[in-house]
Amino acid sequence: MNNGDIDKMLQNAAETPHQVEAVLLQRVAESIGQSLQPVRPIAPRWMLTVGVVLVGVAISVAGAARAGFNGFEKMELYERVAIFSALGILACAAAAKLVAESIPGSRQRISAAALLGGCCAVLLAVFAVLFQDYRTEHFVSAGVACLVAGVLHAIPAGLLSWLVLRRGFAVNPVAAGVVAGALAGLAGVTMLELHCPNFEAFHILVWHTAVVPVSAGLGGLAGRWLRSR
């Protein structure tokens, strides 16, 4: 018997029909049918995007209401428009990216790293243009306090965003965690801009902006932990 004979035997075996008993097929169908349950469709993308944006807005406004709107009251009108317009646009972009990460097969126009870098670059540019006081009084002590406050507000924003998107599935949990952290960090920055009256340029450029990458890093670590489970 050579290789050709073996190939012929295997081909004949594959072409031979194998009848399955009707009783067995019925049992399989019944067992599958018992486990099937109707599934509620996931909400539209625009609704999920609006939902996670509103979560960040609610957390930031609630935090500022508790601590005081000192920073907002100190700002000029043009500063308010520039800062909160930029934060709003960035939040919408991050929210749309997070929703896309939570729905398998979604088109990815930008990577998580590019989104994070873009958020930081835009904030640095806006802050550098608006704030020109380059004194550094209590740079570290005041800065660490703002960084901690921003991250502490970012954490509940990230958790609530996860609840909004809990019915989705992130194929890349690390990337989704980075995006979720960046979005939550923007909520923390928004709270700081509403509350913090320290308009020293280096304070805002360094410590306020740092809330976004720190929160994104924590989100990425959380995604990595979920992937390893």
N, C-alpha and C positions, 0 to 999 in steps of 0.2 A: 504494500500500500504506500503510495507516494503522496506528496502534498496536494496534487490535483484531486486525488480520490477523497482526501479529507475535506477539501473545500467543497466538493460536490455533495458529500454527506451532510455537511453543515447547512448548505443551501437548501437541500431537500427537507431537512428538519425544520428550517425556518418557514418554508412554504407550506408545510403540513398544517391544516387548520386544527386548532385545539378548542373544542366545544366546552363551554362552561355551563354547568347545570343551572337551569332557570331558578331553582330554589335558592342556590347560593347567591345569585345576583340579586334576588329579592331581599335576602337577609342583609346584604351589603347596603342596598338602597335604604332599607328601613333603619339600619344603624346610623347611616350618615344623616338621614332626615331628622332623626331625633336630636342630633347635636346642632342643627342649623337654627339660628335665631336671627330675626330681622335686625339690621344695623341702621342706626340713624345716620344719614349722610353728614359729612363734615361741613361746617359752615363755609360760605364763600371766602375766597382769599381776602377780598377787600374788607369783609367784616372782621376777620381775624387780625388783619393789619391794624384796623381802627381800634380793635380791642386791646392789643398790646401797647399801642401808643397811649391810649387813655389810661392804662395802668400806670405808665410812667408819669403822666401828667398828674394823676391823682396822688401818687406817692410824693412827688416833688412839691406840689402845692400844700399837701397836708404837713409835710415836714417844715416847710417855710412858715406856714400858719402857726405851727407850734413854737418855732424859734423866733419868728418875726421877719417881716419883709423889709429889713433894713437896707439890703443891697438894692432892691428894686426901687425903693423910695429915693435913694441917693442918686440913681442914674438919671441922665438926661433922656429926653424922648428918643433921640436918634440912637442912643446906646441900647435902650430897651428894644427898639425895632430890630437893630442889627443882630443883637445877641440872641434874642428869642426866636427870630426868624431862622437864623442859622441852626439853632438847636432843634426847632420844629422840623426843618427839612432833613437834617441828619437823622432824627428819630424816625421819620417816615421811611427813609431809605433803609435804615437798620431793621425796622419792623417788617418791611416787605421782604428783605433778605432772610430774616428769621422764619417767616411763614414759608418761604420757598424751601429752606433747609428742612422744614418739618413735613413737607409733602414730597414723597419719593417721585422722581421723574420730573420735577420742576426744572425749568430752565434757569441756569445759574449764569447771570450776566457778569458777576463780579465775585471774587473770592472773599473769604472771611478776612484774610490778612489785608487785602486791599481795602476792604470796607473799614477796618480798624484804623489803618494808616490814613485813609481819607478823612475820617472823623477827627483824628488828632490834628491833621494838617489844617483843616478848616477852622477848628477852634483856635489853634495857635495864630492863624492869620487874622482872625477877627479880633482876638484879644490884643494882639500886637498893634493893630491899627487904632483901637479904641483907648487903650490905657498907656499913658506916657509917664507915669510916676515911677521912677526907677529906684526909689528908696527900698531898703531891705530891713526894716525894723521888725524884730521878732520873726525873722524869716522862717526858721525851722519850727519853733513852737507853734506859731499861728498856722503855718502851712500844714504840719502834721494833723492839727486839730481839724482843719478843713478836709484834708484827705480822708481821715477816718470817718468824719460825718458824711461825706459823699458816698463812700463805700458802704457804710451802714444803711444808707437809704437805697443804694443800688441792690443790695441783697434781697429785700422784700419785693422790689420791682421785678427782679429776675425770677423769683419764685412764683409770683402771681402771673407773670408772662407764661411760665411753664404750665400753670393751671389752665390758662386760656388755650394753649396748644397741646394739651395732654392727649388728645385723640389723634394727633399726628404722629409721624414716625420719622426720626432723623436718621438717615442712612449714615451720615458722618457726624456722630455725636460731639466730637471735638470741635469741628467747625461750627456746629450749631451752638455749642457752649460759648465759643468766642463771640459769636454774633449776639447771643442773648446777653452776655456780660457787657458788651459794648453798648447795647441798647439800654441796659439797666444803668450803666455808668453815665449815659447821657441824662438819665433821670436824676442821678446824684449831682451832676454838674448844674442842672437846672435848679435844683434846690439851693445849691451854693450861690448861684447868681441871684436868686430871689432874696437870700438871707444875708450873705456875707457883705459887709460894708468896706472891707479892705480892698481898695482899688490900686494897690501897688502892683505894677506890671509883672514883676517876677513872681510875686505871690500867685497871681491868677494864671500866668503862663505855665508855671511849674506845677503847683499843687492842685489847682482846679482841673486842669487838663489831665493830670495824672490819674484822676478818678476813672477815666475811660479805659486806659490800658490795664490798670490794676484790676478793675472789674472784669475785663475781657479775659485776663489771665486766670482769674478765679473760675470764670465760666468754662474756659478750656480745660482746666484741671478737673472740674466736675464732670464734663463730658468724657474725659479720658477715664475717669473712675467708673462711669456708667458703662463704657465700652468694655472694660476689663471684667465686669461682673459676669 
